[in-house]
Amino acid sequence: MLLGRALAPARRSSDLEFRLTRAADGATVTEADYPDEVRVLYFGYTSCPDICPATLGKFGQAIGDLDPRVADDIRFLFVSVDPKRDTPDKLAAYARAFGGRFVGLTSDIPTLRDLTKRYRVTFGYGEPTDSGFYTVSHSSAAFIFDRDGELRLLARQSASIDAIEQDLRRLANE
């Protein structure tokens, strides 16, 4: 039994499909670049003060607690919705800080809007302060896809590390 919010076929927003830029090397990648893995898709930004680091931290700990053979079959795809501030170097370093299975991805705003619409995710930008700082509002759920790229679970911010770990292990062992 999976603990995250299981999505019935009729309620699944979409199978995994994207075309983005990998921050680490500037390569254009698609879902096909991460074959035969359980993939977690999460939208956020590196300057996020709370939700993003907490979510990535939970997943990092859950993946780190798994047997390495299982963890090697899981990929966390962190998609930045703040390409203006999230330079490739900054985004790549941020993703790496949570573990070797984390990849930083991004694109231009129109591509990000199309992609987030596909998964019924929203994001928006706050008014900049005098110093230029602005917040980014964004959805906080993580989408978990099985090895076939089928959306199986929605993990909310409230999900425990143990629940995430169990769900990832079950999907990786399917």
Buried (B, 14 or more C-beta within 10 A) or exposed (E): EBBBBBBEEEEBEBEBEBBBBBBBEEEEBEBEEBEEBBBBBBBBBBBBEEBBBEBBBBBBBBBBBBEEEBBBBBBBBBBBBBBEBBBBEBBBBBBBEBBEBBBBBBBEEEBBBEBBEEBEBEBEBEEEEEEEEBBBEBBBBBBBBBBEBEBBBBBEEEBEBEBBBBBBBBBBEE
